[in-house]
Amino acid sequence: MNDTPLRRLHVDVKRTSDLSEHQQRLNSASTASTTGSPCTDGGQARFPISKLKLDNLFLQWLSMTESQNLVLSLLEDAKAGRPLARPTESASPLSPSAAQNLFSSTTPPLSPQKPRSPRSPQSPSRRTNSSQLPTEAKVDSVPQFYFPGGKPVPAEVQASALEKIDELFRSNPDGLAVPAVRELVKEVFQLPKALAYPLFYKLVAPNSSSITRDAILTWFDEKNVIQVDPVRRMFDILRKEGCRWVAPDDLKSMMAGILLSHPGLEFLQETPEFQDRYAETVIHRIFYKQDKSGSGRLSFRDLKRGDLLHALALLDEEEDINKVLKYFSYEHFYVIYCKFWELDNDHDFLISKEDLIRYGNHSLTYRIVERIFQQAGRLFRSTESGKMGYEDFVWFIMSEEDKGSDMALDYWFKCCDLDGDGCLRANEMLFFYSEQLHRMECLSQEPVLFEDVLCQMHDMIQPAKEGCFTLADLKRHKGLAGTLFNMLFNLHKFIAFETRDPFLARQEREDASLSDWDRFARTEYIRLAMEEEGEDAEPESSTDLWENSVSENPF
């Protein structure tokens, strides 16, 4: 029984599948096809190769154990005369029933699909039947990350804030006056005390000197004070109701409170005129730094990106106002006001073109002054044509003495960009530098060729496009960008740069605590103070000196 014809057939097939013999047949067929054949049809010439390939695949299939079992099963079924049953869906492709269905079907078998790449998976609609799709897709819950009204706070925090408000009103049953509002702003709202004054004027009723509890709680709930960002709280206090920005006039009540309450400004209470000028200067400085668009309005985004809240917080900590270098230093105000007063010969609080030429001991060129009065850098706020007002001068001096700031770079870039194409080219730079060369010759200074200066600026700024200095290039090198403008129109600073001490200049750049404006204001304040002391100490007359000498040494 073991030596069946099928077993002998299987042995013969195994013998014929010898690789060396089969390879020899393939080689001979390939040689015949390449050297030519008696057949003229190209398809018939290639037919032996195709047939041998099919034979090879068949032999490989027949050599598999599953295939042998399948053939034996088919033979046994044929000998016993059993009917051929159709395979089930779960039948394996190599099962006998599957083979029977294969031979009994008239439809040719399909070629197997290629395996899919792991980077291109099937879509859900192709992988599963539509009837098997879930009714609702399972989506992982994403926690909320944006809170338009502020991130919710625990109920204990809200209750604690309300308890502090009630405690303040128990101590002040007739309402909250300014001192109590200062405590409310500091302890409950977690804001600087300087914001108590605009809040008081916002909530106080007409012809009243205190704020009621209902007014505080109504504003507390409407503005969602506890949940919103501290900058949002400050923004809501400063702006007028219904406005989406803060105007310069909105800061006047805050400045009035600072002048009344800060110990470092008590000496100004006897001079109301200087109080007004100080408040005006601080407001101009705040808008110079915060108002990036130059619209004269501060949006919430401007305050959010700025440092006004931090500067106000320093006022609560520092009793010396001059240590608050951001906006509120009295020394800085004194320097700005004295510089303006020196240039304003007729004291009409306006500066002409001829007045500005004298700034910094005639350090600026005529051409850059002409561009300033053409309002290329910034439109004047002065109502008189051809005149620069005090606000315009604040913007000018802040830009002139700290050319590394963003506002200063914008200011001077617009002045020097003659054609307004957003690029400083060699011809525009030469237009301003030619006057510098003439001034060097008049002062018997060794002139520096424009070609040498241009190469030096290229090495320092490293513009993205050769021969074209853009505003973006200058802002990438803020510490060195000011040198380019000094080279173009400020002779004193340009000469100082050429004769500088490199180690001292590097030390100043690395000291981030002081800006160029801070260093200038400190030096200039000392000079002005010494000049004022010299004027106060008037020399004695010759008669007084003679009388004193005789009284001390009569002989």
C-alpha positions in Angstrom: 0.0 0.0 0.0 2.9 2.3 0.7 4.3 1.8 -2.9 1.4 3.4 -4.7 1.6 4.9 -8.2 1.1 8.3 -6.7 4.1 7.8 -4.4 6.2 6.7 -7.4 4.9 9.7 -9.3 5.9 12.0 -6.5 9.4 10.5 -6.5 9.7 11.0 -10.2 8.6 14.7 -9.8 11.2 15.2 -7.1 13.9 13.9 -9.4 12.8 16.1 -12.2 13.0 19.2 -9.9 16.7 18.9 -9.6 18.0 22.5 -9.8 21.0 21.8 -11.9 19.0 20.1 -14.6 16.3 22.7 -14.5 18.9 25.5 -14.7 20.5 23.8 -17.7 17.2 23.7 -19.5 16.5 27.4 -18.7 20.0 28.3 -20.0 19.5 26.4 -23.2 16.1 28.0 -23.8 17.5 31.4 -23.2 20.3 30.8 -25.6 17.9 29.7 -28.3 15.8 32.8 -27.9 18.8 35.2 -28.1 20.6 33.5 -31.0 17.5 33.2 -33.1 14.9 30.4 -33.9 13.3 29.1 -37.0 10.0 30.6 -35.9 9.3 34.0 -37.3 6.8 35.0 -34.6 8.4 36.6 -31.6 5.7 35.4 -29.3 6.3 31.7 -30.3 10.0 32.2 -29.8 9.5 33.3 -26.2 6.9 30.5 -25.5 9.4 27.8 -24.3 10.8 30.1 -21.7 7.3 30.9 -20.3 6.4 27.2 -20.3 9.5 26.3 -18.3 8.8 29.1 -15.8 5.3 27.7 -15.3 6.7 24.2 -14.9 9.1 25.5 -12.3 6.4 27.2 -10.3 4.3 24.0 -10.5 7.1 21.9 -9.3 7.7 24.2 -6.4 4.0 24.1 -5.5 3.9 20.3 -5.7 7.0 20.0 -3.5 5.1 21.7 -0.6 3.7 19.3 2.1 0.3 21.0 2.0 0.1 20.5 -1.8 1.0 16.8 -1.6 -1.7 16.2 1.1 -4.2 18.1 -1.1 -3.4 15.9 -4.2 -3.6 12.7 -2.2 -6.9 13.7 -0.7 -8.3 14.5 -4.2 -7.2 11.1 -5.5 -8.8 9.3 -2.5 -12.0 11.2 -3.1 -12.0 10.3 -6.8 -11.3 6.6 -6.1 -14.1 6.4 -3.5 -16.6 8.2 -5.8 -17.5 10.8 -3.2 -19.2 14.0 -4.4 -17.2 17.2 -4.5 -18.5 19.5 -1.9 -18.2 23.4 -2.1 -15.8 24.9 0.4 -17.0 27.1 3.3 -16.0 30.7 3.8 -13.6 29.8 6.6 -11.9 27.1 4.5 -8.2 27.5 4.0 -7.0 28.0 0.4 -5.0 24.7 0.8 -7.9 22.6 2.2 -9.4 19.9 0.0 -12.7 21.6 -0.3 -11.1 24.8 -1.5 -9.2 22.8 -4.1 -12.4 21.1 -5.2 -14.1 24.5 -5.6 -11.1 25.7 -7.5 -11.2 22.9 -10.1 -15.0 22.9 -10.3 -15.3 26.7 -10.9 -15.2 28.0 -14.5 -14.0 31.4 -13.3 -10.2 31.7 -13.6 -8.5 32.5 -10.2 -7.5 36.0 -9.5 -3.9 36.9 -8.9 -3.0 37.5 -5.3 -2.9 41.1 -4.1 0.4 42.8 -3.3 1.1 43.4 0.3 0.4 47.0 1.3 3.1 49.3 2.5 2.9 50.1 6.2 3.0 53.8 5.3 -0.2 53.6 3.3 -2.8 51.8 5.4 -6.3 51.1 4.1 -9.0 53.6 4.9 -11.6 52.4 7.4 -14.2 52.1 4.7 -12.0 49.6 2.8 -10.9 47.6 5.9 -14.4 47.0 7.3 -17.9 46.6 6.0 -20.2 49.6 6.4 -22.5 47.4 8.5 -19.7 46.8 11.0 -18.9 50.5 11.6 -19.7 51.8 15.1 -22.7 54.1 15.5 -20.6 56.8 17.2 -16.9 57.4 16.8 -14.8 57.2 19.9 -12.9 60.5 20.3 -10.6 61.1 23.2 -11.7 64.0 25.3 -9.3 67.0 25.0 -9.2 69.2 28.1 -10.1 72.8 27.5 -7.1 75.1 27.1 -8.6 78.4 26.0 -10.8 80.4 28.5 -12.1 83.6 27.0 -13.3 84.8 30.4 -10.3 83.6 32.3 -9.3 80.3 33.7 -11.7 79.2 36.4 -10.4 79.5 40.0 -11.4 77.3 42.9 -14.5 78.4 44.8 -12.4 79.0 47.9 -10.4 81.7 46.1 -13.6 83.5 45.0 -15.0 83.3 48.5 -11.8 84.6 50.0 -11.9 87.6 47.7 -15.5 88.4 48.6 -14.7 88.0 52.3 -11.9 90.6 52.0 -14.3 93.0 50.3 -16.8 92.6 53.0 -14.1 93.1 55.6 -13.1 96.4 54.0 -16.7 97.6 54.0 -17.1 96.6 57.6 -14.2 98.9 58.4 -15.6 101.6 56.1 -19.4 101.4 56.3 -19.8 104.8 54.5 -17.9 103.5 51.5 -14.3 103.2 50.3 -12.2 106.3 50.0 -8.9 106.4 48.1 -6.8 104.8 50.9 -9.2 101.9 51.2 -9.3 101.5 47.4 -5.5 101.3 47.4 -5.8 98.4 49.8 -8.5 96.8 47.8 -6.5 96.9 44.6 -3.4 95.6 46.3 -4.9 92.8 48.4 -7.9 91.7 46.4 -7.2 92.5 42.8 -3.5 91.8 43.1 -2.5 94.9 41.2 -0.2 97.8 41.9 -1.5 100.6 44.1 -1.1 103.2 41.4 -4.2 101.7 39.6 -6.4 102.6 42.6 -6.9 106.1 41.4 -8.3 105.4 38.0 -10.5 102.7 39.5 -11.8 105.2 42.1 -12.6 107.8 39.4 -14.3 105.1 37.3 -16.6 103.7 40.1 -17.3 106.7 42.3 -20.7 108.3 41.9 -21.0 112.0 41.0 -20.7 114.4 43.9 -19.5 111.5 46.1 -16.2 110.9 47.9 -16.4 107.1 48.3 -17.4 104.0 46.4 -20.3 101.9 47.5 -20.3 98.2 48.0 -22.8 97.6 45.1 -20.5 99.4 42.7 -17.5 97.3 43.7 -19.4 94.0 43.5 -21.1 94.9 40.2 -17.8 95.7 38.6 -16.2 92.7 40.2 -18.7 90.4 38.6 -18.9 92.1 35.2 -15.2 92.1 34.6 -14.6 88.7 36.2 -11.8 90.1 38.1 -10.4 87.0 39.9 -10.3 84.8 36.8 -8.9 87.1 34.1 -5.2 87.9 33.6 -3.6 90.7 35.7 -2.9 92.6 32.5 -6.6 92.4 31.6 -7.5 93.8 35.0 -5.2 96.7 34.4 -6.6 97.2 30.9 -10.2 97.2 32.2 -9.3 99.8 34.9 -7.5 102.2 32.5 -9.7 102.2 29.5 -13.0 104.0 29.2 -16.2 102.0 29.2 -17.0 100.8 25.7 -13.5 101.4 24.3 -11.1 98.7 23.2 -8.0 100.7 23.8 -6.2 103.0 26.2 -5.7 106.6 25.1 -3.1 109.0 26.6 -5.8 110.9 28.5 -6.8 107.7 30.3 -3.4 107.6 32.1 -3.7 111.1 33.6 -5.7 109.9 36.6 -3.1 107.2 37.3 -0.3 109.8 37.1 -2.2 112.1 39.4 -2.3 109.4 42.0 1.4 108.6 41.7 2.3 112.2 42.1 0.2 112.4 45.3 1.2 109.2 46.9 4.8 108.3 46.0 7.3 109.4 48.5 10.0 110.1 45.9 7.8 112.8 44.3 6.8 114.7 47.4 9.1 117.6 46.5 7.1 118.3 43.3 3.9 119.1 45.2 5.0 122.7 45.6 5.5 123.1 41.8 2.3 122.2 40.0 3.8 123.2 36.6 6.5 120.6 37.0 4.0 118.0 38.1 2.1 118.4 34.8 5.3 118.2 32.8 6.5 115.1 34.6 3.2 113.4 34.1 3.1 114.4 30.4 6.7 113.1 29.9 5.9 109.7 31.6 2.8 109.2 29.4 4.8 110.0 26.2 7.5 107.6 27.2 4.9 104.9 27.9 3.4 105.3 24.5 6.8 105.5 22.8 7.7 102.1 24.2 4.3 100.3 24.1 2.6 101.8 21.0 4.3 99.7 18.3 1.8 100.8 15.6 2.1 104.5 16.3 -1.6 104.9 16.4 -1.7 106.8 19.7 -3.7 103.9 21.3 -2.7 101.0 23.5 -4.6 97.8 22.9 -4.7 94.8 25.3 -2.2 93.1 23.1 0.2 96.0 23.4 0.0 96.0 27.2 0.3 92.2 27.3 3.6 92.4 25.3 4.9 95.4 27.3 6.3 95.9 30.8 4.0 98.7 32.1 2.5 96.4 34.8 6.0 95.4 36.0 7.1 99.1 36.2 4.0 100.0 38.2 4.8 97.1 40.6 8.3 98.5 41.1 6.8 101.8 42.3 5.2 100.0 45.3 8.6 98.5 46.2 11.0 101.4 45.6 10.8 104.7 47.5 13.5 106.2 45.4 11.7 107.1 42.1 15.0 107.3 40.2 15.6 103.6 40.7 12.5 102.9 38.5 14.3 103.5 35.2 11.3 102.4 33.2 9.2 105.5 32.5 9.0 107.0 36.0 12.6 108.2 36.8 12.6 111.9 37.7 16.2 112.2 36.5 15.1 111.0 33.0 12.3 113.5 33.0 14.7 116.3 34.1 17.1 115.5 31.2 14.4 115.5 28.6 12.8 118.7 29.8 16.1 120.6 30.2 17.2 119.5 26.7 14.0 120.8 25.3 14.2 124.0 27.2 17.8 124.6 26.0 16.7 124.4 22.3 13.5 126.4 22.7 15.0 129.9 22.6 11.7 131.8 22.6 10.1 129.4 25.1 6.9 129.0 23.1 7.1 125.3 23.8 7.8 124.6 20.1 11.1 123.8 18.3 11.9 124.9 14.8 14.3 123.4 12.3 17.0 125.9 13.3 16.6 125.0 17.0 17.0 121.3 16.4 20.3 121.8 14.4 21.9 122.9 17.7 21.0 119.6 19.4 24.1 117.9 20.9 26.4 120.7 20.0 25.5 120.6 16.3 26.1 116.8 16.1 23.3 116.2 13.5 23.6 116.9 9.8 21.3 119.4 8.0 20.0 116.6 5.7 18.8 114.4 8.6 17.2 117.4 10.3 15.4 118.1 7.0 14.1 114.6 6.9 12.9 114.8 10.5 10.9 117.9 9.7 9.5 116.3 6.6 8.0 113.9 9.1 9.5 110.9 7.4 10.2 109.1 10.7 6.9 110.0 12.4 4.1 112.4 11.9 4.2 115.4 14.2 1.5 115.8 16.8 2.1 119.6 16.8 -0.7 121.6 15.5 1.6 124.3 14.1 3.1 123.6 10.7 6.9 123.4 10.6 7.3 123.1 14.4 8.1 120.2 16.7 6.1 119.9 19.8 7.1 118.5 23.2 5.7 115.0 22.4 7.5 115.0 19.1 10.8 115.9 20.8 10.4 113.1 23.4 10.2 110.6 20.5 13.2 112.2 18.8 15.5 112.3 21.8 14.5 108.7 22.9 15.3 107.5 19.3 18.5 109.5 19.1 20.1 108.4 22.3 19.0 104.8 22.1 19.2 103.7 18.5 19.2 100.0 19.4 15.5 100.0 20.4 12.8 98.8 18.0 11.1 102.2 17.9 14.4 104.0 17.2 15.3 101.6 14.4 11.9 102.2 12.8 12.2 105.9 13.2 15.7 106.3 11.7 15.2 103.7 9.0 12.2 105.6 7.6 14.2 108.8 7.7 17.1 107.3 5.7 15.0 105.3 3.3 14.6 108.0 0.7 12.7 106.1 -1.9 10.6 104.1 0.6 11.3 100.7 -0.8 12.3 99.2 2.5 16.0 98.9 1.7 18.9 101.2 2.4 21.2 101.1 -0.6 24.7 102.6 -1.2 23.4 105.7 -3.0 21.0 106.6 -0.1 23.7 106.1 2.5 26.2 108.2 0.4 23.6 111.0 0.3 23.8 111.4 4.1 27.5 110.4 4.5 28.7 113.0 2.0 27.8 115.8 4.4 29.7 113.9 7.1 32.8 113.9 4.9 32.5 117.6 4.4 32.2 118.3 8.1 35.3 116.1 8.8 37.3 118.2 6.4 36.1 121.4 8.0 37.1 120.1 11.4 40.6 119.0 10.2 39.6 115.4 10.8 41.1 112.6 8.7 38.2 111.7 6.5 37.1 108.0 6.3 36.3 106.9 2.8 32.7 105.8 2.2 33.9 102.5 0.6 35.7 101.6 3.8 32.8 102.5 6.0 30.4 100.5 3.8 32.6 97.4 4.0 32.8 97.8 7.7 29.0 98.1 8.0 28.6 95.0 5.8 30.8 93.0 8.1 29.0 94.2 11.2 25.4 93.9 10.1 25.8 91.1 7.6 22.7 91.8 5.5 20.8 88.9 3.8 21.3 90.6 0.4 24.5 92.3 -0.4 24.2 96.0 -0.9 20.7 96.1 0.7 20.2 96.8 4.4 16.7 96.0 5.4 15.0 96.8 8.7 15.0 93.1 9.5 18.7 93.0 9.1 19.2 95.9 11.5 16.9 94.3 14.1 18.9 91.1 14.0 21.9 93.2 15.2 20.4 95.8 17.4 23.6 96.4 19.3 25.4 97.4 16.2 22.6 98.9 14.1 22.9 102.3 15.9 26.5 102.6 14.6 25.3 102.6 11.0 23.0 105.6 11.7 25.6 107.4 13.7 28.0 107.0 10.7 25.4 108.5 8.4 24.3 111.7 10.3 25.8 112.0 13.8 29.4 113.1 13.5 30.3 113.2 17.3 29.1 109.7 17.9 30.7 108.4 14.7 34.1 109.9 15.8 33.6 108.5 19.3 33.0 105.0 17.7 36.2 105.2 15.6 38.3 106.1 18.7 36.5 103.9 21.1 38.0 101.5 23.6 36.9 98.0 22.3 37.0 96.5 25.8 34.8 99.2 27.3 32.3 99.0 24.4 32.0 95.2 24.8 31.5 95.6 28.5 28.7 98.1 27.9 27.0 95.8 25.4 27.1 92.9 27.8 25.6 94.9 30.7 21.9 94.3 29.9 20.7 96.1 33.0 21.3 99.6 31.5 20.3 100.7 28.0 22.0 103.3 26.0 19.3 105.8 27.1 19.9 104.9 30.8 23.6 105.6 30.4 23.0 108.8 28.5 20.4 110.1 31.0 22.7 109.4 34.0 25.7 111.2 32.5 23.6 114.1 31.3 21.8 114.5 34.7 25.2 114.7 36.5 26.3 117.4 34.0 23.2 119.4 34.4 23.3 119.1 38.2 26.9 120.3 38.3 26.0 123.3 36.0 23.1 124.2 38.3 25.3 124.0 41.4 27.9 126.2 39.7 25.2 128.8 39.0 23.9 128.8 42.5 27.4 129.2 44.0 28.0 132.8 42.8 31.5 134.2 43.4 32.0 136.9 45.9 32.6 140.4 44.7 36.0 142.0 44.8 34.9 144.4 47.6 33.8 141.5 49.8 37.0 139.7 49.2 39.0 142.9 50.1 37.0 143.4 53.3 37.4 139.9 54.4 41.2 139.9 53.7 41.6 143.2 55.7 39.5 141.9 58.6 41.5 138.7 58.8 45.0 140.2 58.2 44.8 143.9 59.0 48.6 144.3 58.7 
